[in-house]
Structures are given as structure tokens and as C-alpha cells.
Amino acid sequence: MKVKPISEVVEFLQPYAKEAGVEIVDAAWNMRERSLTVYIDMAGGLDIVTCEKFHRLIDGPLDELDPTFGEAYTLNCSSPGLDRPFKTQKDFDRHMGEKVEVHLYAPIGGKKYHEGVLKAFDGETVTIENGTELSFPFEKCSKVCLLIEV
């Protein structure tokens, strides 16, 4: 299946996201399932009703964009999930002051896993506080996400 680049699809959908009061945080083609999934989020969290409304809002315009050049596909709108990795400055800004997990490719301070309160992110370094302040080069992090406490 030939598809338009995901960046083009996301750019096309931005005005609709703004209208719906949501932020597109990611999108992906699944070629095996012949589907497009648009991951959205909003301040205060997302519910299924908002996902459904956004799906209905973008379904028609996406048909006009024709991202699959006439081939059938399934459109999904989803929350990115609580444990999704932070990818952008906006992700870090949104969760500043919250407890996070930092997973590393190789140990720093003898450990590949650290948790603490997110204190700073400058695009290159993640800083957390867990009794002491710890900083990690972002390129050395395999995943930074919210700490889910049960």
C-alpha cells in the first residue's frame, strides 16, 4: 500500500486538532493492518468521547486528502497511553514537577533505571530529583515517561 508521509498527514490534521482542543502527539501507519493511528492528548487527560469526536471530525477531511491514494484503510484515534515516552520539549514541559521514570541504554551511577520528580529538560539533558539531583544526557535515555504508581 502506498501512503503519504506521516508528517504530511499530521500537518494536514493540525487545524482540526486545534478546533477540537487536542494535540496530536504522534501518528503512525501500520502497513500490515492497513491502518492509520492518530495519537492525541489534551490538558487534563483524554477520554473516549473526545477520541470519538476527533475521529468523526477528521474522517471526512482525510478522505479528501486521500492519504492512501484510493486504497482502503482503517482510521484509529487513540490516547498515547500513560506510559508513552516523552519525545518533545512540549512533552517534558507538560509533565514538569511530576514523577517520572528514566530508562537508560547503559548504567549511569550503577543503574539503568532511575525515578524522581522531573525538574528540567533543555533538549539535551533530563534532570530529576530523588533526594539528590540527577542529570542524564537525553541521547543516553532509552525512555523517559510518567511514573505510574499503583
HELIX and SHEET records of a PDB file:
HELIX    1   1 ILE A    6  ALA A   20  1                                  15    
HELIX    2   2 ILE A   48  LEU A   65  1                                  18    
HELIX    3   3 GLN A   89  ARG A   94  1                                   6    
HELIX    4   4 PHE A  138  LYS A  140  5                                   3    
SHEET    1   A 3 GLU A  23  ASN A  30  0                                        
SHEET    2   A 3 SER A  35  ASP A  41 -1                                        
SHEET    3   A 3 THR A  74  SER A  78  1                                        
SHEET    1   B 5 GLU A 133  PRO A 137  0                                        
SHEET    2   B 5 THR A 125  GLU A 129 -1                                        
SHEET    3   B 5 LYS A 111  PHE A 121 -1                                        
SHEET    4   B 5 LYS A  99  ILE A 108 -1                                        
SHEET    5   B 5 CYS A 141  LEU A 146 -1                                        
END                                                                             
